[in-house]
Amino acid sequence: MTPQHKQIFELHRDGFFHCSTEIEYIRDARKRISELNRMGYKFQALPCDGRCGKHHNSRLFMRRLVEIPESSPNPKPVQQPLLAPNQFHYQH
């Protein structure tokens, strides 16, 4: 896991949705999330509807971590219990 992967993981490990603007400083953040998906970290994504406090002119996504692989080098459990896919919580 690269330092960029770790930054994304640490942000999302709380089980809440986070707008993609929160990780825009990470180079190729969408690619890093895709790589994490291939490693077994599963994310749920929804279009950001402004609940993050910003109204976007383009279609951005909010994501939350919903599954951590058992083989994870970061075995610490998420800080908040993971929610059912139909529950929506956002945290800045």
N, CA, C and O atoms as a CHARMM CRD file, in Angstrom:
* protein
*
  368
    1    1 MET  N      0.85500  -1.17600   0.00000 PROA 1      0.00000
    2    1 MET  CA     0.00000   0.00000   0.00000 PROA 1      0.00000
    3    1 MET  C      0.90300   1.24100   0.00000 PROA 1      0.00000
    4    1 MET  O      1.81400   1.36400   0.81900 PROA 1      0.00000
    5    2 THR  N      0.63200   2.14300  -0.92500 PROA 2      0.00000
    6    2 THR  CA     1.43000   3.36700  -1.04200 PROA 2      0.00000
    7    2 THR  C      0.96400   4.40300  -0.01400 PROA 2      0.00000
    8    2 THR  O     -0.10600   4.24700   0.57300 PROA 2      0.00000
    9    3 PRO  N      1.74900   5.45100   0.20800 PROA 3      0.00000
   10    3 PRO  CA     1.29000   6.52000   1.11100 PROA 3      0.00000
   11    3 PRO  C     -0.03600   7.14000   0.66500 PROA 3      0.00000
   12    3 PRO  O     -0.84700   7.53400   1.50300 PROA 3      0.00000
   13    4 GLN  N     -0.26000   7.22900  -0.65000 PROA 4      0.00000
   14    4 GLN  CA    -1.53000   7.77800  -1.14200 PROA 4      0.00000
   15    4 GLN  C     -2.69200   6.85100  -0.79400 PROA 4      0.00000
   16    4 GLN  O     -3.75900   7.31600  -0.39200 PROA 4      0.00000
   17    5 HSD  N     -2.49200   5.54800  -0.94700 PROA 5      0.00000
   18    5 HSD  CA    -3.52400   4.58200  -0.56500 PROA 5      0.00000
   19    5 HSD  C     -3.83900   4.72300   0.92200 PROA 5      0.00000
   20    5 HSD  O     -5.00400   4.70300   1.32200 PROA 5      0.00000
   21    6 LYS  N     -2.79800   4.86400   1.73500 PROA 6      0.00000
   22    6 LYS  CA    -2.98800   4.98500   3.18000 PROA 6      0.00000
   23    6 LYS  C     -3.78100   6.23800   3.53700 PROA 6      0.00000
   24    6 LYS  O     -4.62400   6.20100   4.43300 PROA 6      0.00000
   25    7 GLN  N     -3.51500   7.35100   2.84200 PROA 7      0.00000
   26    7 GLN  CA    -4.26000   8.58400   3.10400 PROA 7      0.00000
   27    7 GLN  C     -5.74200   8.40100   2.80700 PROA 7      0.00000
   28    7 GLN  O     -6.59600   8.82700   3.58400 PROA 7      0.00000
   29    8 ILE  N     -6.04100   7.77000   1.68600 PROA 8      0.00000
   30    8 ILE  CA    -7.43100   7.52500   1.29400 PROA 8      0.00000
   31    8 ILE  C     -8.09100   6.58600   2.29300 PROA 8      0.00000
   32    8 ILE  O     -9.22300   6.81900   2.71700 PROA 8      0.00000
   33    9 PHE  N     -7.38300   5.52200   2.66900 PROA 9      0.00000
   34    9 PHE  CA    -7.92000   4.56800   3.63400 PROA 9      0.00000
   35    9 PHE  C     -8.20800   5.24600   4.97200 PROA 9      0.00000
   36    9 PHE  O     -9.28300   5.05800   5.54100 PROA 9      0.00000
   37   10 GLU  N     -7.26700   6.02300   5.47100 PROA 10     0.00000
   38   10 GLU  CA    -7.43200   6.67600   6.77100 PROA 10     0.00000
   39   10 GLU  C     -8.62600   7.64000   6.77400 PROA 10     0.00000
   40   10 GLU  O     -9.34100   7.73700   7.77200 PROA 10     0.00000
   41   11 LEU  N     -8.83800   8.34100   5.67700 PROA 11     0.00000
   42   11 LEU  CA    -9.98000   9.23900   5.58800 PROA 11     0.00000
   43   11 LEU  C    -11.29700   8.47200   5.63400 PROA 11     0.00000
   44   11 LEU  O    -12.24400   8.89100   6.30100 PROA 11     0.00000
   45   12 HSD  N    -11.35400   7.35200   4.92600 PROA 12     0.00000
   46   12 HSD  CA   -12.60900   6.62200   4.75800 PROA 12     0.00000
   47   12 HSD  C    -12.85800   5.54900   5.81200 PROA 12     0.00000
   48   12 HSD  O    -13.94600   4.97500   5.83400 PROA 12     0.00000
   49   13 ARG  N    -11.91100   5.26000   6.67400 PROA 13     0.00000
   50   13 ARG  CA   -12.05600   4.15400   7.61300 PROA 13     0.00000
   51   13 ARG  C    -13.15600   4.38700   8.64700 PROA 13     0.00000
   52   13 ARG  O    -13.52300   3.46000   9.36900 PROA 13     0.00000
   53   14 ASP  N    -13.69000   5.61100   8.73300 PROA 14     0.00000
   54   14 ASP  CA   -14.73800   5.89600   9.71500 PROA 14     0.00000
   55   14 ASP  C    -16.11800   5.41000   9.28200 PROA 14     0.00000
   56   14 ASP  O    -17.06300   5.45900  10.07000 PROA 14     0.00000
   57   15 GLY  N    -16.24800   4.93900   8.03200 PROA 15     0.00000
   58   15 GLY  CA   -17.52300   4.41200   7.56100 PROA 15     0.00000
   59   15 GLY  C    -18.50300   5.46400   7.07200 PROA 15     0.00000
   60   15 GLY  O    -19.60900   5.12300   6.65300 PROA 15     0.00000
   61   16 PHE  N    -18.12300   6.73500   7.11600 PROA 16     0.00000
   62   16 PHE  CA   -18.98500   7.81600   6.63400 PROA 16     0.00000
   63   16 PHE  C    -18.67000   8.14300   5.18100 PROA 16     0.00000
   64   16 PHE  O    -17.58900   7.82200   4.68600 PROA 16     0.00000
   65   17 PHE  N    -19.61600   8.78200   4.49900 PROA 17     0.00000
   66   17 PHE  CA   -19.36700   9.26900   3.14900 PROA 17     0.00000
   67   17 PHE  C    -18.44200  10.47300   3.21700 PROA 17     0.00000
   68   17 PHE  O    -18.53400  11.29600   4.12800 PROA 17     0.00000
   69   18 HSD  N    -17.54900  10.56300   2.23800 PROA 18     0.00000
   70   18 HSD  CA   -16.65100  11.71000   2.09300 PROA 18     0.00000
   71   18 HSD  C    -16.67400  12.14200   0.62800 PROA 18     0.00000
   72   18 HSD  O    -16.54300  11.31600  -0.27500 PROA 18     0.00000
   73   19 CYS  N    -16.84100  13.42900   0.40700 PROA 19     0.00000
   74   19 CYS  CA   -16.86600  13.98600  -0.94700 PROA 19     0.00000
   75   19 CYS  C    -15.48300  13.85100  -1.57200 PROA 19     0.00000
   76   19 CYS  O    -14.46800  13.94800  -0.88300 PROA 19     0.00000
   77   20 SER  N    -15.45300  13.63200  -2.86300 PROA 20     0.00000
   78   20 SER  CA   -14.16400  13.47100  -3.54700 PROA 20     0.00000
   79   20 SER  C    -13.32200  14.73900  -3.50000 PROA 20     0.00000
   80   20 SER  O    -12.11900  14.68400  -3.75300 PROA 20     0.00000
   81   21 THR  N    -13.93200  15.88800  -3.18000 PROA 21     0.00000
   82   21 THR  CA   -13.12300  17.11200  -3.05400 PROA 21     0.00000
   83   21 THR  C    -12.18600  17.03200  -1.85000 PROA 21     0.00000
   84   21 THR  O    -11.20500  17.77200  -1.77800 PROA 21     0.00000
   85   22 GLU  N    -12.48100  16.13900  -0.90500 PROA 22     0.00000
   86   22 GLU  CA   -11.62600  15.99300   0.26700 PROA 22     0.00000
   87   22 GLU  C    -10.30500  15.31000  -0.05500 PROA 22     0.00000
   88   22 GLU  O     -9.36200  15.38100   0.73300 PROA 22     0.00000
   89   23 ILE  N    -10.22900  14.65400  -1.19900 PROA 23     0.00000
   90   23 ILE  CA    -8.97700  13.98000  -1.56600 PROA 23     0.00000
   91   23 ILE  C     -8.43700  14.47300  -2.90900 PROA 23     0.00000
   92   23 ILE  O     -7.59000  13.81800  -3.51800 PROA 23     0.00000
   93   24 GLU  N     -8.92000  15.61100  -3.36300 PROA 24     0.00000
   94   24 GLU  CA    -8.49700  16.09200  -4.68100 PROA 24     0.00000
   95   24 GLU  C     -7.01700  16.44700  -4.71700 PROA 24     0.00000
   96   24 GLU  O     -6.43200  16.53000  -5.79700 PROA 24     0.00000
   97   25 TYR  N     -6.39300  16.66100  -3.54400 PROA 25     0.00000
   98   25 TYR  CA    -4.96800  16.97900  -3.48600 PROA 25     0.00000
   99   25 TYR  C     -4.10200  15.75500  -3.76600 PROA 25     0.00000
  100   25 TYR  O     -2.90700  15.89000  -4.03000 PROA 25     0.00000
  101   26 ILE  N     -4.69700  14.55800  -3.71000 PROA 26     0.00000
  102   26 ILE  CA    -3.95700  13.32600  -3.99000 PROA 26     0.00000
  103   26 ILE  C     -3.94900  13.11200  -5.49500 PROA 26     0.00000
  104   26 ILE  O     -5.00000  13.05400  -6.13400 PROA 26     0.00000
  105   27 ARG  N     -2.76900  12.99900  -6.04300 PROA 27     0.00000
  106   27 ARG  CA    -2.64200  12.80500  -7.48500 PROA 27     0.00000
  107   27 ARG  C     -3.33500  11.51500  -7.91200 PROA 27     0.00000
  108   27 ARG  O     -3.11600  10.45800  -7.31900 PROA 27     0.00000
  109   28 ASP  N     -4.15700  11.60600  -8.92900 PROA 28     0.00000
  110   28 ASP  CA    -4.88600  10.46100  -9.48000 PROA 28     0.00000
  111   28 ASP  C     -5.68700   9.71700  -8.41400 PROA 28     0.00000
  112   28 ASP  O     -5.64100   8.48900  -8.34700 PROA 28     0.00000
  113   29 ALA  N     -6.41200  10.44900  -7.59100 PROA 29     0.00000
  114   29 ALA  CA    -7.15800   9.85500  -6.47700 PROA 29     0.00000
  115   29 ALA  C     -8.13800   8.78000  -6.94600 PROA 29     0.00000
  116   29 ALA  O     -8.26300   7.74200  -6.29700 PROA 29     0.00000
  117   30 ARG  N     -8.83400   9.01000  -8.06100 PROA 30     0.00000
  118   30 ARG  CA    -9.78500   7.99900  -8.54400 PROA 30     0.00000
  119   30 ARG  C     -9.06400   6.71000  -8.91600 PROA 30     0.00000
  120   30 ARG  O     -9.57700   5.61400  -8.68600 PROA 30     0.00000
  121   31 LYS  N     -7.88800   6.84500  -9.48400 PROA 31     0.00000
  122   31 LYS  CA    -7.10200   5.65900  -9.83100 PROA 31     0.00000
  123   31 LYS  C     -6.67300   4.92700  -8.56100 PROA 31     0.00000
  124   31 LYS  O     -6.69700   3.69700  -8.52100 PROA 31     0.00000
  125   32 ARG  N     -6.28400   5.66200  -7.53700 PROA 32     0.00000
  126   32 ARG  CA    -5.86800   5.04800  -6.26600 PROA 32     0.00000
  127   32 ARG  C     -7.04800   4.31200  -5.61700 PROA 32     0.00000
  128   32 ARG  O     -6.86300   3.23800  -5.04400 PROA 32     0.00000
  129   33 ILE  N     -8.25400   4.87900  -5.70300 PROA 33     0.00000
  130   33 ILE  CA    -9.43200   4.20100  -5.16600 PROA 33     0.00000
  131   33 ILE  C     -9.70100   2.92300  -5.95100 PROA 33     0.00000
  132   33 ILE  O    -10.04300   1.89400  -5.36900 PROA 33     0.00000
  133   34 SER  N     -9.55000   2.98600  -7.25400 PROA 34     0.00000
  134   34 SER  CA    -9.72200   1.79600  -8.09100 PROA 34     0.00000
  135   34 SER  C     -8.70500   0.71900  -7.70200 PROA 34     0.00000
  136   34 SER  O     -9.04100  -0.46400  -7.64900 PROA 34     0.00000
  137   35 GLU  N     -7.47500   1.12600  -7.43400 PROA 35     0.00000
  138   35 GLU  CA    -6.44000   0.17100  -7.00000 PROA 35     0.00000
  139   35 GLU  C     -6.80200  -0.43600  -5.64700 PROA 35     0.00000
  140   35 GLU  O     -6.61600  -1.63300  -5.42800 PROA 35     0.00000
  141   36 LEU  N     -7.32200   0.39500  -4.74000 PROA 36     0.00000
  142   36 LEU  CA    -7.75400  -0.12500  -3.44100 PROA 36     0.00000
  143   36 LEU  C     -8.88600  -1.13300  -3.61700 PROA 36     0.00000
  144   36 LEU  O     -8.92300  -2.14600  -2.91800 PROA 36     0.00000
  145   37 ASN  N     -9.80900  -0.86800  -4.54200 PROA 37     0.00000
  146   37 ASN  CA   -10.88000  -1.82800  -4.83700 PROA 37     0.00000
  147   37 ASN  C    -10.30400  -3.16600  -5.28400 PROA 37     0.00000
  148   37 ASN  O    -10.77500  -4.22000  -4.85800 PROA 37     0.00000
  149   38 ARG  N     -9.29800  -3.12600  -6.13200 PROA 38     0.00000
  150   38 ARG  CA    -8.66100  -4.35900  -6.60000 PROA 38     0.00000
  151   38 ARG  C     -7.94600  -5.08700  -5.46600 PROA 38     0.00000
  152   38 ARG  O     -7.78900  -6.30600  -5.52100 PROA 38     0.00000
  153   39 MET  N     -7.50700  -4.35200  -4.43300 PROA 39     0.00000
  154   39 MET  CA    -6.85100  -4.95400  -3.26400 PROA 39     0.00000
  155   39 MET  C     -7.86300  -5.54600  -2.28400 PROA 39     0.00000
  156   39 MET  O     -7.47900  -6.21000  -1.32100 PROA 39     0.00000
  157   40 GLY  N     -9.16100  -5.30700  -2.52700 PROA 40     0.00000
  158   40 GLY  CA   -10.18900  -5.86500  -1.66500 PROA 40     0.00000
  159   40 GLY  C    -10.89600  -4.85700  -0.77700 PROA 40     0.00000
  160   40 GLY  O    -11.81800  -5.22200  -0.04700 PROA 40     0.00000
  161   41 TYR  N    -10.48500  -3.59400  -0.82100 PROA 41     0.00000
  162   41 TYR  CA   -11.18600  -2.53700  -0.08300 PROA 41     0.00000
  163   41 TYR  C    -12.37300  -2.12100  -0.94400 PROA 41     0.00000
  164   41 TYR  O    -12.19400  -1.70600  -2.08900 PROA 41     0.00000
  165   42 LYS  N    -13.56400  -2.22700  -0.40800 PROA 42     0.00000
  166   42 LYS  CA   -14.75300  -1.92900  -1.20700 PROA 42     0.00000
  167   42 LYS  C    -15.37100  -0.60300  -0.76500 PROA 42     0.00000
  168   42 LYS  O    -15.56600  -0.34500   0.42200 PROA 42     0.00000
  169   43 PHE  N    -15.66700   0.22000  -1.76100 PROA 43     0.00000
  170   43 PHE  CA   -16.25300   1.53400  -1.53300 PROA 43     0.00000
  171   43 PHE  C    -17.63600   1.59200  -2.14500 PROA 43     0.00000
  172   43 PHE  O    -17.89700   0.98400  -3.18300 PROA 43     0.00000
  173   44 GLN  N    -18.51400   2.32500  -1.49700 PROA 44     0.00000
  174   44 GLN  CA   -19.82100   2.64200  -2.06800 PROA 44     0.00000
  175   44 GLN  C    -19.74200   4.08500  -2.53200 PROA 44     0.00000
  176   44 GLN  O    -19.20600   4.93000  -1.81400 PROA 44     0.00000
  177   45 ALA  N    -20.25700   4.38500  -3.70400 PROA 45     0.00000
  178   45 ALA  CA   -20.20600   5.74600  -4.25600 PROA 45     0.00000
  179   45 ALA  C    -21.60200   6.22400  -4.62000 PROA 45     0.00000
  180   45 ALA  O    -22.42600   5.47400  -5.14400 PROA 45     0.00000
  181   46 LEU  N    -21.84100   7.50100  -4.32500 PROA 46     0.00000
  182   46 LEU  CA   -23.09000   8.16900  -4.69700 PROA 46     0.00000
  183   46 LEU  C    -22.73700   9.54000  -5.24900 PROA 46     0.00000
  184   46 LEU  O    -21.74900  10.13500  -4.81800 PROA 46     0.00000
  185   47 PRO  N    -23.52000  10.05900  -6.19400 PROA 47     0.00000
  186   47 PRO  CA   -23.25700  11.43200  -6.64900 PROA 47     0.00000
  187   47 PRO  C    -23.39400  12.40400  -5.47600 PROA 47     0.00000
  188   47 PRO  O    -24.32700  12.29300  -4.68100 PROA 47     0.00000
  189   48 CYS  N    -22.47800  13.34300  -5.37000 PROA 48     0.00000
  190   48 CYS  CA   -22.53300  14.34000  -4.29500 PROA 48     0.00000
  191   48 CYS  C    -23.63300  15.34000  -4.63200 PROA 48     0.00000
  192   48 CYS  O    -23.62900  15.95900  -5.69600 PROA 48     0.00000
  193   49 ASP  N    -24.56600  15.48100  -3.70900 PROA 49     0.00000
  194   49 ASP  CA   -25.70100  16.38300  -3.93800 PROA 49     0.00000
  195   49 ASP  C    -25.58500  17.67200  -3.13500 PROA 49     0.00000
  196   49 ASP  O    -26.57800  18.37400  -2.94500 PROA 49     0.00000
  197   50 GLY  N    -24.40100  17.98600  -2.67000 PROA 50     0.00000
  198   50 GLY  CA   -24.18800  19.22300  -1.92800 PROA 50     0.00000
  199   50 GLY  C    -24.20800  19.06300  -0.41500 PROA 50     0.00000
  200   50 GLY  O    -24.03600  20.04100   0.31300 PROA 50     0.00000
  201   51 ARG  N    -24.41600  17.83500   0.06500 PROA 51     0.00000
  202   51 ARG  CA   -24.43400  17.61700   1.51400 PROA 51     0.00000
  203   51 ARG  C    -23.08100  17.86700   2.15100 PROA 51     0.00000
  204   51 ARG  O    -22.97800  17.98400   3.37200 PROA 51     0.00000
  205   52 CYS  N    -22.05600  17.94900   1.34200 PROA 52     0.00000
  206   52 CYS  CA   -20.71100  18.21700   1.85200 PROA 52     0.00000
  207   52 CYS  C    -20.52000  19.69800   2.16000 PROA 52     0.00000
  208   52 CYS  O    -19.49500  20.09200   2.71600 PROA 52     0.00000
  209   53 GLY  N    -21.51000  20.52300   1.79800 PROA 53     0.00000
  210   53 GLY  CA   -21.41400  21.95300   2.03400 PROA 53     0.00000
  211   53 GLY  C    -20.97400  22.72600   0.80400 PROA 53     0.00000
  212   53 GLY  O    -20.88500  23.95300   0.83500 PROA 53     0.00000
  213   54 LYS  N    -20.69900  22.01300  -0.27300 PROA 54     0.00000
  214   54 LYS  CA   -20.28800  22.65200  -1.52400 PROA 54     0.00000
  215   54 LYS  C    -21.22800  22.20500  -2.62800 PROA 54     0.00000
  216   54 LYS  O    -21.62200  21.04000  -2.69100 PROA 54     0.00000
  217   55 HSD  N    -21.57900  23.13300  -3.48900 PROA 55     0.00000
  218   55 HSD  CA   -22.38800  22.78200  -4.65400 PROA 55     0.00000
  219   55 HSD  C    -21.45200  22.73200  -5.85300 PROA 55     0.00000
  220   55 HSD  O    -20.78600  23.71400  -6.18200 PROA 55     0.00000
  221   56 HSD  N    -21.41400  21.58800  -6.49000 PROA 56     0.00000
  222   56 HSD  CA   -20.46500  21.33800  -7.56500 PROA 56     0.00000
  223   56 HSD  C    -21.08400  21.60400  -8.93500 PROA 56     0.00000
  224   56 HSD  O    -22.26900  21.35500  -9.15100 PROA 56     0.00000
  225   57 ASN  N    -20.27500  22.10700  -9.84300 PROA 57     0.00000
  226   57 ASN  CA   -20.73300  22.32900 -11.21400 PROA 57     0.00000
  227   57 ASN  C    -20.58800  21.07500 -12.05900 PROA 57     0.00000
  228   57 ASN  O    -21.13300  20.99100 -13.16000 PROA 57     0.00000
  229   58 SER  N    -19.85200  20.10300 -11.53900 PROA 58     0.00000
  230   58 SER  CA   -19.68200  18.85100 -12.26500 PROA 58     0.00000
  231   58 SER  C    -20.17000  17.70400 -11.38600 PROA 58     0.00000
  232   58 SER  O    -20.46100  17.89500 -10.20600 PROA 58     0.00000
  233   59 ARG  N    -20.25300  16.54400 -11.95700 PROA 59     0.00000
  234   59 ARG  CA   -20.76600  15.39200 -11.21400 PROA 59     0.00000
  235   59 ARG  C    -19.62700  14.74300 -10.42500 PROA 59     0.00000
  236   59 ARG  O    -18.83500  13.97600 -10.97200 PROA 59     0.00000
  237   60 LEU  N    -19.56200  15.05900  -9.15500 PROA 60     0.00000
  238   60 LEU  CA   -18.57300  14.46700  -8.26300 PROA 60     0.00000
  239   60 LEU  C    -19.25200  13.41900  -7.40000 PROA 60     0.00000
  240   60 LEU  O    -20.47200  13.42900  -7.23300 PROA 60     0.00000
  241   61 PHE  N    -18.45400  12.52200  -6.85700 PROA 61     0.00000
  242   61 PHE  CA   -18.99500  11.44400  -6.04600 PROA 61     0.00000
  243   61 PHE  C    -18.54700  11.53200  -4.60400 PROA 61     0.00000
  244   61 PHE  O    -17.45900  12.01400  -4.28800 PROA 61     0.00000
  245   62 MET  N    -19.43000  11.04700  -3.73700 PROA 62     0.00000
  246   62 MET  CA   -19.08700  10.81500  -2.33700 PROA 62     0.00000
  247   62 MET  C    -18.85400   9.31400  -2.23000 PROA 62     0.00000
  248   62 MET  O    -19.53400   8.51400  -2.87300 PROA 62     0.00000
  249   63 ARG  N    -17.88900   8.95400  -1.41100 PROA 63     0.00000
  250   63 ARG  CA   -17.60000   7.53500  -1.22900 PROA 63     0.00000
  251   63 ARG  C    -17.48000   7.22000   0.24900 PROA 63     0.00000
  252   63 ARG  O    -17.15200   8.07400   1.07300 PROA 63     0.00000
  253   64 ARG  N    -17.75800   5.96000   0.55100 PROA 64     0.00000
  254   64 ARG  CA   -17.49700   5.46300   1.89500 PROA 64     0.00000
  255   64 ARG  C    -16.96300   4.04700   1.78100 PROA 64     0.00000
  256   64 ARG  O    -17.28800   3.30600   0.85400 PROA 64     0.00000
  257   65 LEU  N    -16.14200   3.69800   2.74300 PROA 65     0.00000
  258   65 LEU  CA   -15.56000   2.36700   2.79900 PROA 65     0.00000
  259   65 LEU  C    -16.57700   1.43000   3.41200 PROA 65     0.00000
  260   65 LEU  O    -17.07900   1.69500   4.50500 PROA 65     0.00000
  261   66 VAL  N    -16.89400   0.33600   2.72800 PROA 66     0.00000
  262   66 VAL  CA   -17.88400  -0.60900   3.23600 PROA 66     0.00000
  263   66 VAL  C    -17.28400  -1.98100   3.54000 PROA 66     0.00000
  264   66 VAL  O    -17.93300  -2.80800   4.18000 PROA 66     0.00000
  265   67 GLU  N    -16.05500  -2.22900   3.08900 PROA 67     0.00000
  266   67 GLU  CA   -15.44200  -3.53200   3.35900 PROA 67     0.00000
  267   67 GLU  C    -13.92600  -3.40800   3.37100 PROA 67     0.00000
  268   67 GLU  O    -13.32400  -2.78400   2.49700 PROA 67     0.00000
  269   68 ILE  N    -13.32900  -4.01700   4.38200 PROA 68     0.00000
  270   68 ILE  CA   -11.86700  -4.05700   4.50400 PROA 68     0.00000
  271   68 ILE  C    -11.45900  -5.51700   4.36100 PROA 68     0.00000
  272   68 ILE  O    -12.03900  -6.37200   5.03000 PROA 68     0.00000
  273   69 PRO  N    -10.47600  -5.83700   3.50600 PROA 69     0.00000
  274   69 PRO  CA   -10.08900  -7.23700   3.34600 PROA 69     0.00000
  275   69 PRO  C     -9.44000  -7.77300   4.62300 PROA 69     0.00000
  276   69 PRO  O     -8.78500  -7.03200   5.35700 PROA 69     0.00000
  277   70 GLU  N     -9.63100  -9.06100   4.87600 PROA 70     0.00000
  278   70 GLU  CA    -9.03900  -9.67800   6.06000 PROA 70     0.00000
  279   70 GLU  C     -7.51600  -9.62600   6.01900 PROA 70     0.00000
  280   70 GLU  O     -6.86100  -9.60600   7.06100 PROA 70     0.00000
  281   71 SER  N     -6.96500  -9.60500   4.83000 PROA 71     0.00000
  282   71 SER  CA    -5.50500  -9.58700   4.67200 PROA 71     0.00000
  283   71 SER  C     -4.93200  -8.17300   4.73200 PROA 71     0.00000
  284   71 SER  O     -3.76700  -7.96500   4.39400 PROA 71     0.00000
  285   72 SER  N     -5.73000  -7.21200   5.15500 PROA 72     0.00000
  286   72 SER  CA    -5.30700  -5.81500   5.18200 PROA 72     0.00000
  287   72 SER  C     -4.10600  -5.60200   6.09000 PROA 72     0.00000
  288   72 SER  O     -4.04900  -6.15700   7.18700 PROA 72     0.00000
  289   73 PRO  N     -3.12700  -4.78700   5.63000 PROA 73     0.00000
  290   73 PRO  CA    -2.02200  -4.42700   6.51300 PROA 73     0.00000
  291   73 PRO  C     -2.46600  -3.44500   7.58900 PROA 73     0.00000
  292   73 PRO  O     -1.69900  -3.12400   8.49700 PROA 73     0.00000
  293   74 ASN  N     -3.68600  -2.97400   7.49200 PROA 74     0.00000
  294   74 ASN  CA    -4.28200  -2.05800   8.46900 PROA 74     0.00000
  295   74 ASN  C     -5.47600  -2.75600   9.10400 PROA 74     0.00000
  296   74 ASN  O     -6.62000  -2.41500   8.80500 PROA 74     0.00000
  297   75 PRO  N     -5.22500  -3.72600   9.97500 PROA 75     0.00000
  298   75 PRO  CA    -6.33300  -4.53300  10.49500 PROA 75     0.00000
  299   75 PRO  C     -7.22100  -3.83300  11.50800 PROA 75     0.00000
  300   75 PRO  O     -8.21800  -4.40700  11.94400 PROA 75     0.00000
  301   76 LYS  N     -6.88600  -2.60800  11.89400 PROA 76     0.00000
  302   76 LYS  CA    -7.71500  -1.89800  12.87500 PROA 76     0.00000
  303   76 LYS  C     -9.13600  -1.77700  12.33800 PROA 76     0.00000
  304   76 LYS  O     -9.32700  -1.46600  11.16300 PROA 76     0.00000
  305   77 PRO  N    -10.12900  -2.01700  13.18100 PROA 77     0.00000
  306   77 PRO  CA   -11.51200  -1.87100  12.70500 PROA 77     0.00000
  307   77 PRO  C    -11.83100  -0.41400  12.42100 PROA 77     0.00000
  308   77 PRO  O    -11.16900   0.49200  12.92600 PROA 77     0.00000
  309   78 VAL  N    -12.84800  -0.20500  11.60800 PROA 78     0.00000
  310   78 VAL  CA   -13.28000   1.15900  11.33800 PROA 78     0.00000
  311   78 VAL  C    -13.78200   1.77200  12.63000 PROA 78     0.00000
  312   78 VAL  O    -14.26200   1.05700  13.50900 PROA 78     0.00000
  313   79 GLN  N    -13.67600   3.09300  12.75600 PROA 79     0.00000
  314   79 GLN  CA   -14.04100   3.76600  13.99300 PROA 79     0.00000
  315   79 GLN  C    -15.54500   3.74600  14.23100 PROA 79     0.00000
  316   79 GLN  O    -15.98500   3.61500  15.37400 PROA 79     0.00000
  317   80 GLN  N    -16.32100   3.87000  13.19700 PROA 80     0.00000
  318   80 GLN  CA   -17.77600   3.80300  13.29000 PROA 80     0.00000
  319   80 GLN  C    -18.20200   2.47500  12.67700 PROA 80     0.00000
  320   80 GLN  O    -17.56000   2.00500  11.73800 PROA 80     0.00000
  321   81 PRO  N    -19.25600   1.86700  13.17800 PROA 81     0.00000
  322   81 PRO  CA   -19.72500   0.64900  12.52500 PROA 81     0.00000
  323   81 PRO  C    -20.14100   0.95400  11.09600 PROA 81     0.00000
  324   81 PRO  O    -20.75700   1.98500  10.82300 PROA 81     0.00000
  325   82 LEU  N    -19.80500   0.06300  10.20100 PROA 82     0.00000
  326   82 LEU  CA   -20.21400   0.26100   8.80800 PROA 82     0.00000
  327   82 LEU  C    -21.72700   0.16600   8.71800 PROA 82     0.00000
  328   82 LEU  O    -22.35800  -0.63600   9.40700 PROA 82     0.00000
  329   83 LEU  N    -22.28600   0.98100   7.87300 PROA 83     0.00000
  330   83 LEU  CA   -23.73300   1.09500   7.74500 PROA 83     0.00000
  331   83 LEU  C    -24.24600   0.23200   6.61500 PROA 83     0.00000
  332   83 LEU  O    -23.50700  -0.11300   5.69300 PROA 83     0.00000
  333   84 ALA  N    -25.50000  -0.10900   6.69400 PROA 84     0.00000
  334   84 ALA  CA   -26.13100  -0.81900   5.59100 PROA 84     0.00000
  335   84 ALA  C    -26.09600   0.08600   4.36500 PROA 84     0.00000
  336   84 ALA  O    -26.17000   1.30700   4.50700 PROA 84     0.00000
  337   85 PRO  N    -25.98400  -0.48400   3.15900 PROA 85     0.00000
  338   85 PRO  CA   -25.86500   0.33800   1.94700 PROA 85     0.00000
  339   85 PRO  C    -26.97700   1.35200   1.75400 PROA 85     0.00000
  340   85 PRO  O    -26.76900   2.35000   1.06400 PROA 85     0.00000
  341   86 ASN  N    -28.15300   1.13700   2.33600 PROA 86     0.00000
  342   86 ASN  CA   -29.24800   2.09600   2.12700 PROA 86     0.00000
  343   86 ASN  C    -29.24000   3.21800   3.16100 PROA 86     0.00000
  344   86 ASN  O    -30.05100   4.13900   3.06300 PROA 86     0.00000
  345   87 GLN  N    -28.35000   3.16700   4.14300 PROA 87     0.00000
  346   87 GLN  CA   -28.25300   4.25100   5.12900 PROA 87     0.00000
  347   87 GLN  C    -27.29100   5.30100   4.62800 PROA 87     0.00000
  348   87 GLN  O    -26.28800   4.98600   3.98800 PROA 87     0.00000
  349   88 PHE  N    -27.60200   6.55500   4.92400 PROA 88     0.00000
  350   88 PHE  CA   -26.77000   7.64400   4.41500 PROA 88     0.00000
  351   88 PHE  C    -26.30200   8.50600   5.57200 PROA 88     0.00000
  352   88 PHE  O    -27.12100   9.04900   6.31300 PROA 88     0.00000
  353   89 HSD  N    -25.02500   8.63400   5.72900 PROA 89     0.00000
  354   89 HSD  CA   -24.44200   9.53800   6.72200 PROA 89     0.00000
  355   89 HSD  C    -23.26200  10.24200   6.06000 PROA 89     0.00000
  356   89 HSD  O    -22.49200   9.62700   5.32200 PROA 89     0.00000
  357   90 TYR  N    -23.13300  11.50900   6.32700 PROA 90     0.00000
  358   90 TYR  CA   -22.02700  12.27700   5.75900 PROA 90     0.00000
  359   90 TYR  C    -21.28100  12.94000   6.88400 PROA 90     0.00000
  360   90 TYR  O    -21.88900  13.44800   7.82700 PROA 90     0.00000
  361   91 GLN  N    -19.98000  12.93900   6.79600 PROA 91     0.00000
  362   91 GLN  CA   -19.16200  13.64100   7.78000 PROA 91     0.00000
  363   91 GLN  C    -18.10600  14.42700   7.04100 PROA 91     0.00000
  364   91 GLN  O    -17.48100  13.91000   6.11500 PROA 91     0.00000
  365   92 HSD  N    -17.89600  15.69300   7.44500 PROA 92     0.00000
  366   92 HSD  CA   -16.88000  16.53400   6.82700 PROA 92     0.00000
  367   92 HSD  C    -15.51400  16.11600   7.28600 PROA 92     0.00000
  368   92 HSD  O    -14.51700  16.70900   6.87400 PROA 92     0.00000
